[in-house]
């Protein structure tokens, strides 16, 4: 009996240690938003479809996920075919086996954990909120099972003035159901600066209504509320938040709000498209961002992404975007960001995203023999399907000083 108690205590201690602090960690965004007609949610081909169809010529993904390690019973066949004639399959994020496999890949490659995305507008509708809660429970369990860490990230996109209370109401529900801030209940939940971390993404972007007073209310609630607060706060902000230009609102009040947070994470997906562009951005923007944050005792979490393509998604919206708009270059593009950001002074990384195949930013295993036909997909023949999992794990080694490259050249994989 005493041995069993000791064993449990040791496991709990290791999880607590692993989930303590962002410094030295590489975290990924985790969408968890894929649904299939056979998964019981009633949402159809959610985040796969275009014009209510998922078939050649109608889809919203530009990368094809590799589901061959998911049990066959949990895979969903599609109308697409691989070049060898085999039916192409996908997965649903509400299937326990899928999320368990994703976290196994994280563990096997040394990736520290994820920020689970939760769109605030989606939580207003129980049809969508229930599957989100299912995914949260699976992420929570898989993180504990694999020794990974996780934190909740609310995406404010789509929230209109007067709707911020819906996010507060959702946090109260989540708080009651999952007890995220209770370390004994969820030892894998990320704690930073000694408190559970909650991320708010979408403050200060110029493409949405400025809601400074409502953002202030939300920040104060999560940090100071006697029952539901006490959190460390991370804010996802525009690339040019510091200079208040381009993608940021031109209001100095934004700086006052950001200064109340603990971690600042500028969104840079699509802001550069080559290793040379990365180097310029790191020198001209990131280094000064870090200096601004250090002066105010804030942590800085830069965003890296492996490439970008949303041809099929844009087609479904009657737009026309090229396939493979920002090439992956076999990993050179992603690695250049890790190298340059570490050189600029970053001590933590956020990779966007783990499972985002809609915009081809996913780092999980993908098929480099995707279906052929009316819907084109990004592929890199000859590049291992797990290349970006491995590189993201290498980024953790880079952060912690276990790997010290002489230049930004792509690391060599051991055979």
Secondary structure as GFF3:
##gff-version 3
##sequence-region A 1 415
A	DSSP	alpha_helix	2	18	.	.	.	ID=ss1
A	DSSP	beta_strand	26	30	.	.	.	ID=ss2
A	DSSP	three_ten_helix	72	74	.	.	.	ID=ss3
A	DSSP	beta_strand	76	81	.	.	.	ID=ss4
A	DSSP	beta_strand	87	90	.	.	.	ID=ss5
A	DSSP	alpha_helix	96	109	.	.	.	ID=ss6
A	DSSP	beta_strand	113	119	.	.	.	ID=ss7
A	DSSP	three_ten_helix	122	124	.	.	.	ID=ss8
A	DSSP	alpha_helix	126	146	.	.	.	ID=ss9
A	DSSP	beta_strand	149	155	.	.	.	ID=ss10
A	DSSP	alpha_helix	164	178	.	.	.	ID=ss11
A	DSSP	beta_strand	191	192	.	.	.	ID=ss12
A	DSSP	beta_strand	195	203	.	.	.	ID=ss13
A	DSSP	alpha_helix	212	224	.	.	.	ID=ss14
A	DSSP	beta_strand	232	237	.	.	.	ID=ss15
A	DSSP	alpha_helix	253	259	.	.	.	ID=ss16
A	DSSP	beta_strand	263	266	.	.	.	ID=ss17
A	DSSP	alpha_helix	275	281	.	.	.	ID=ss18
A	DSSP	pi_helix	282	286	.	.	.	ID=ss19
A	DSSP	alpha_helix	287	295	.	.	.	ID=ss20
A	DSSP	beta_strand	299	300	.	.	.	ID=ss21
A	DSSP	beta_strand	302	304	.	.	.	ID=ss22
A	DSSP	alpha_helix	311	316	.	.	.	ID=ss23
A	DSSP	three_ten_helix	329	331	.	.	.	ID=ss24
A	DSSP	alpha_helix	332	344	.	.	.	ID=ss25
A	DSSP	beta_strand	349	351	.	.	.	ID=ss26
A	DSSP	alpha_helix	387	400	.	.	.	ID=ss27
###
